[in-house]
Amino acid sequence: MAGARSASSTSYPMKRLFHTILATAALGLAACNDNGSGGAGSAGEDAAGTGAAEPKGVIGFSALTLTNPFFKVIADSMEAEAARHGYGLILVSGERDVKRQADQVDDFIVKGVAAIVLNPCDSKSIGPAIKKANKAGIPVFTNDLAYDGGDAEVVCHVATDNLQGGRLAGDAMIKLLGGTGGKVAILHFPQAESCQLRVKGFTEQVESFSRAGIGGRIDIVAILDGGGVRDEGYKAAKDIIEAHPDLAAIFAINDPSALGAHAALEAAGKADQVRIIAFDGQKIGKEAILEGKIVCDPVQFPDRIGKTTIEMILKHFNGEEVPAEVLIPSKLYYREDALQDPELKEAP
């Protein structure tokens, strides 16, 4: 979740090709919490009884990055749901480079995929690539990160309700600082439309509270690009702490940048002074909440995002009406929730 990085347009080091076969689908179902009936088994086995079956088609997915576990969960969920319905998935990683991602779209077009799914590396600059797919007659879908332009067509966007989630984060900050007030900084990733909405919702809630004069004033004193990753979150938080030594709290747009900020706070001896509210609810974030490094997260449900994306693609294939946008609400997750979380209890 950050700006373009230089990369060879023909090298895809993280590229994987998933061919849907019956045995793979069965394994995928066993590994997933999906008890739906039917699935890939309905395609039947070949006469030789090998269990292999030709996929109905292949869906191309270019993820923002696969170094972030959130996008890996989306990809895994898409793969399992596609296989369940007899489709294969080609997965590549844009690695936050819009040129690389545009080249990947070109490759999908050459391969003749049935549909393309994108987490746009740049919400505006990806437009020409989407337009190429439109001209080729290949439907384009987005998830988590939306296309923010008017020159190309996206059939459906599936994502967390990021505006609602940002407001939840603002409510959590008011709960944290509303009695005393204090200075707050934001670790942003402004290239992503989803993060713009998170920051918008957060800012609206906090500024509305401060204008009301019903508690301590909360002032947003800095908004820096934390890149959505640990190292950039660390650097941005370090700069903020140096500029505002009396900082009270940080809102980070995702867990990796929040954990980078926490490392910067520890290095500066301010981990107890400056509290962090993040966003995502990845396992690493939940563990950090359990350990007290992060106060809380509005959590997302990447498995639902991936599964719903495939559902919308299949509806489109079947000629059914598909909404332009499907938003999945988030909810706040505190340490009390972490203590009861089965996912964390399974950890050694």
C-alpha positions in Angstrom: 0.0 0.0 0.0 2.3 2.7 -1.2 3.5 4.5 -4.2 5.1 3.1 -7.4 8.4 1.4 -7.1 10.8 0.8 -10.0 10.6 -2.8 -11.4 11.0 -4.7 -14.6 7.8 -4.7 -16.5 8.3 -8.3 -17.6 9.5 -9.9 -14.3 6.9 -11.1 -11.9 8.8 -12.7 -9.0 5.7 -13.4 -7.0 3.6 -14.8 -9.9 1.7 -18.0 -9.3 -0.6 -19.9 -11.5 -3.5 -21.8 -10.0 -5.1 -24.4 -12.2 -8.4 -25.5 -10.9 -8.6 -29.3 -10.6 -11.0 -31.4 -8.6 -8.4 -32.7 -6.2 -7.1 -29.1 -5.5 -10.6 -27.9 -5.0 -11.2 -30.7 -2.4 -8.0 -29.8 -0.6 -9.0 -26.1 -0.7 -12.4 -26.9 0.8 -10.8 -28.9 3.5 -8.6 -26.0 4.4 -11.3 -23.4 4.4 -14.2 -22.6 6.7 -16.7 -23.0 3.8 -19.4 -25.6 4.1 -21.3 -24.7 0.9 -22.8 -27.6 -1.1 -22.0 -28.4 -4.7 -18.7 -26.8 -5.6 -16.0 -28.0 -8.0 -17.0 -31.6 -7.5 -20.1 -31.0 -9.7 -17.8 -30.6 -12.7 -17.2 -34.3 -12.5 -14.0 -36.4 -13.0 -12.4 -37.5 -16.2 -12.9 -40.9 -17.7 -9.6 -42.1 -16.4 -10.6 -41.3 -12.9 -7.6 -39.1 -12.2 -9.8 -36.4 -10.6 -8.6 -33.8 -13.1 -11.1 -31.5 -14.8 -10.6 -28.7 -17.2 -11.5 -25.3 -15.5 -14.5 -23.4 -16.8 -12.2 -20.4 -17.1 -9.4 -18.5 -15.4 -9.7 -15.3 -13.4 -6.7 -13.0 -13.2 -5.9 -11.3 -9.9 -3.3 -8.6 -9.5 -2.9 -7.9 -5.7 -1.4 -4.7 -4.4 1.3 -6.7 -2.6 1.5 -10.2 -1.1 4.0 -9.1 1.6 1.0 -7.8 3.5 -0.9 -10.9 5.0 -4.2 -9.1 4.4 -4.0 -9.4 0.7 -2.8 -13.0 0.9 -6.0 -13.9 2.8 -8.0 -12.2 0.1 -6.2 -14.2 -2.6 -6.5 -17.5 -0.7 -10.2 -16.9 -0.2 -10.7 -16.0 -3.9 -8.7 -19.1 -5.0 -10.8 -21.4 -2.8 -14.2 -19.9 -3.9 -13.2 -19.9 -7.6 -12.1 -23.6 -7.4 -15.3 -24.5 -5.7 -17.2 -23.3 -8.8 -14.8 -24.8 -11.3 -12.6 -21.8 -12.1 -8.8 -21.3 -11.9 -7.0 -18.2 -10.6 -3.8 -16.6 -11.8 -2.3 -14.6 -9.0 0.4 -11.9 -9.4 1.6 -9.1 -7.2 1.8 -5.5 -8.3 4.2 -4.8 -5.5 2.7 -1.3 -5.2 4.0 -0.4 -8.7 1.2 0.8 -11.0 3.4 0.3 -14.2 4.0 -3.3 -13.2 0.4 -3.8 -12.5 -0.6 -2.3 -15.9 1.8 -4.8 -17.5 0.2 -7.6 -15.6 -3.2 -6.5 -16.9 -1.8 -6.7 -20.5 -0.6 -10.2 -19.7 -4.1 -11.2 -18.5 -5.5 -9.8 -21.7 -3.1 -11.9 -23.8 -3.9 -15.0 -21.8 -7.6 -14.4 -22.4 -8.8 -14.6 -18.8 -12.5 -14.6 -18.1 -12.3 -11.7 -15.6 -9.7 -9.5 -14.0 -9.6 -8.4 -10.3 -7.4 -5.6 -9.1 -6.2 -4.0 -5.9 -5.1 -0.8 -7.8 -1.6 0.2 -7.0 -2.7 3.7 -7.8 -6.4 4.4 -7.7 -6.2 6.9 -10.6 -3.3 5.9 -12.7 -4.5 2.3 -13.2 -7.3 3.7 -15.4 -5.7 3.2 -18.9 -5.0 -0.5 -18.0 -8.6 -1.1 -17.0 -9.7 0.6 -20.2 -7.6 -1.8 -22.3 -9.4 -4.7 -20.6 -12.7 -3.0 -21.3 -11.9 -2.8 -25.0 -10.9 -6.5 -24.9 -14.3 -7.4 -23.5 -12.9 -8.7 -20.2 -14.9 -7.6 -17.1 -12.9 -5.9 -14.4 -13.6 -6.0 -10.7 -11.8 -4.4 -7.8 -11.5 -5.3 -4.1 -10.3 -3.5 -1.0 -8.9 -0.6 -3.1 -11.2 1.1 -5.6 -10.5 2.7 -9.1 -11.0 6.4 -8.7 -11.5 7.6 -12.2 -14.2 8.0 -14.9 -12.6 6.9 -18.1 -12.8 3.1 -17.5 -15.4 0.7 -16.3 -15.3 -1.5 -13.2 -18.2 -3.9 -12.9 -18.2 -4.1 -9.1 -16.0 -3.1 -6.2 -16.0 -5.2 -3.0 -14.4 -3.7 0.2 -14.6 -2.9 3.8 -16.8 0.1 4.6 -13.7 2.2 5.2 -15.6 5.4 5.9 -17.6 3.7 8.7 -14.3 2.0 9.9 -12.6 5.4 10.1 -15.4 6.8 12.1 -15.1 3.8 14.5 -11.4 4.6 14.9 -12.3 8.3 15.6 -14.8 7.1 18.2 -12.1 5.0 19.8 -9.7 8.0 19.8 -12.4 10.1 21.5 -12.9 7.3 24.1 -9.1 7.3 24.7 -8.4 11.0 24.8 -11.8 12.7 25.2 -11.3 13.4 28.9 -7.9 15.0 28.7 -7.5 15.9 25.0 -4.1 15.8 23.3 -2.1 15.9 20.1 -2.7 13.2 17.5 -0.9 12.3 14.4 -2.1 10.2 11.4 0.0 7.7 9.5 -1.7 7.8 6.1 -1.3 6.2 2.7 -3.0 8.8 0.5 -2.5 7.0 -2.8 -5.2 4.5 -1.8 -8.9 5.5 -1.9 -9.6 3.1 1.0 -7.2 4.9 3.2 -8.5 8.3 2.1 -11.9 7.2 3.4 -10.5 5.9 6.7 -8.7 9.2 7.4 -11.8 11.1 6.3 -14.1 9.2 8.7 -11.5 9.5 11.6 -10.9 13.2 11.0 -14.7 14.0 10.8 -15.3 12.3 14.2 -12.4 13.8 16.0 -12.9 17.3 14.7 -16.6 17.2 15.4 -15.9 16.2 19.0 -13.4 19.0 19.4 -15.8 21.6 18.0 -18.5 20.5 20.3 -16.4 21.5 23.3 -17.8 18.7 25.5 -14.4 17.3 26.6 -10.7 17.8 26.1 -9.7 19.1 22.7 -8.1 16.6 20.4 -5.8 18.3 17.8 -4.6 16.5 14.7 -1.1 18.0 14.4 0.5 15.9 11.6 -0.5 13.7 8.8 2.4 11.8 7.2 2.6 9.0 4.6 3.5 5.8 6.5 3.4 3.7 3.3 1.2 1.0 4.9 4.4 -0.9 5.8 6.6 -1.2 8.9 9.7 0.5 7.8 8.0 3.5 6.4 5.7 3.6 9.4 8.8 3.6 11.6 10.4 6.5 9.7 7.2 8.6 9.6 6.5 8.1 13.3 10.1 8.9 14.2 9.8 12.3 12.4 6.5 13.0 14.1 7.8 12.3 17.6 10.8 14.6 17.0 8.5 17.4 15.8 5.9 16.8 18.5 7.5 15.4 21.6 4.3 15.9 23.6 2.3 13.7 21.1 -0.5 11.7 22.8 -1.6 9.2 20.2 -1.3 8.0 16.6 -3.9 6.7 14.2 -2.4 4.4 11.6 -4.3 3.3 8.6 -3.2 -0.4 8.9 -1.4 -2.8 11.3 2.0 -2.9 9.6 2.5 0.9 9.7 1.2 0.9 13.3 3.8 -1.7 14.3 6.5 0.3 12.7 5.2 3.3 14.7 5.3 1.3 17.9 8.9 0.3 17.2 9.8 4.0 16.7 8.1 4.9 20.0 10.0 2.1 21.8 13.3 3.4 20.4 12.4 6.9 21.6 11.3 5.7 25.0 7.7 7.0 24.4 5.8 3.7 24.0 3.9 4.4 27.3 3.2 8.0 26.4 1.9 7.7 22.9 -1.0 5.3 22.3 -1.8 3.8 18.9 -5.1 3.0 17.2 -4.7 1.1 14.0 -6.9 -0.5 11.3 -7.2 -4.0 9.8 -7.4 -6.7 12.5 -4.7 -8.9 10.9 -3.4 -11.6 13.2 -0.3 -9.5 13.8 -2.5 -6.6 14.7 -4.6 -8.7 17.0 -1.5 -10.0 18.7 -0.3 -6.5 19.2 -3.6 -5.5 20.7 -3.3 -8.5 23.1 0.2 -7.4 24.0 -0.9 -3.8 24.6 1.1 -2.3 21.7 -2.0 -1.2 19.9 -5.2 0.0 21.7 -7.7 -1.3 19.2 -8.5 -1.8 15.5 -11.6 -1.5 13.4 -11.2 -5.0 12.0 -11.8 -6.0 8.4 -12.8 -9.4 7.0 -10.5 -10.2 4.1 -11.8 -13.7 3.7 -15.3 -12.3 3.1 -13.9 -9.7 0.7 -12.3 -12.5 -1.4 -15.3 -14.8 -1.3 -17.8 -12.0 -2.2 -15.6 -10.9 -5.1 -15.9 -14.3 -6.7 -19.6 -14.4 -6.0 -20.0 -11.1 -7.8 -18.0 -12.4 -10.8 -20.1 -15.5 -11.1 -23.3 -13.5 -10.9 -22.0 -11.3 -13.8 -21.1 -14.4 -15.8 -24.7 -15.7 -15.3 -26.1 -12.4 -16.6 -27.5 -11.4 -13.2 -27.5 -7.8 -12.0 -24.4 -6.9 -9.9 -24.2 -3.9 -7.6 -21.6 -1.3 -8.4 -20.3 -1.6 -4.8 -20.5 -4.1 -2.0 -19.4 -2.7 1.4 -18.6 -5.0 4.4 -18.9 -3.2 7.8 -16.0 -3.3 10.2 -16.2 -3.4 14.0 -13.9 -2.4 16.8 -11.6 -5.0 18.3 -10.1 -4.4 21.8 -7.9 -6.4 24.1 -11.0 -7.9 25.7 -11.9 -9.3 22.3 -8.3 -10.6 21.8 -8.5 -12.5 25.1 -11.5 -14.4 23.7 -10.3 -14.8 20.1 -9.9 -18.5 19.2 -7.4 -17.6 16.5 -5.0 -16.2 19.2 -5.7 -19.0 21.6 -4.5 -21.5 19.0 -1.1 -19.8 19.0 1.7 -21.6 21.0 
